[in-house]
Structure formats: C-alpha cells, structure tokens
Amino acid sequence: MTIDKLIRSKRKSISIQISSFGEVVVRAPNNCSYEKIEKVVTQKSQWIELHKQKILQNKLLNSDIVSYKKILYLGYTKKIVFADNIKKNALTSYCFFLLFQ
C-alpha cells in the first residue's frame, strides 16, 4: 500500500484519511518511524481499499450530477429536463423550472 501524503505534526496517534481524490493521507507524530507508519498502513489496507472503492463509485454516480444531466432529490437521482417554452410573466421572470422524469 502506498502513502500519497504524509503529514507529521505534534500528535500522539496515527490517522489514515482517504481524500476526495482517492489519495491516502497519513497523519503521524513527529517522532514516529516510517517503518511503524508503513506497518499501520499495511494493517489497514483492506479498510483503505474499501473506502477508495466507495469514493470511486461516488464519483461515477455523481458524474451526471456534475454535468447537470441529473440531480439528487430526496435521496433519488432524477433526470433534469429544462423547460424553455414556458410563458414568462411577472411571476416567472426571476425563476426557472426544473422538470424531473
């Protein structure tokens, strides 16, 4: 297991984070040896792989949301249809409508 980013600081414990980009970020005490850090990371390799996969799945699921093809609404992904043929009046001039399919 590779460590993408190692942050040493004045702390007592080692923590492992998976960033939103899927990088393994390890925070460790200043006086902790690199071998001990690697040992902890290899012990937690299953947890790291599981959470990396979750992040990649979320990126795939959210790709339609980022490209404005779908939206997350009440826990469900809904397809967006932009309504451009709605008659504008005083009430609709400052808002827009999203129609879900």
Secondary structure, 3 states (H helix, E strand, C coil): CCCCEEEEECCCCCEEEECCCCCEEEEEECCCCHHHHHHHHHHCHHHHHHHHHHHHHHHHHHHHHHCCCEEEECCEEEEEEECCCCCCCCCCCCCCCEEEC
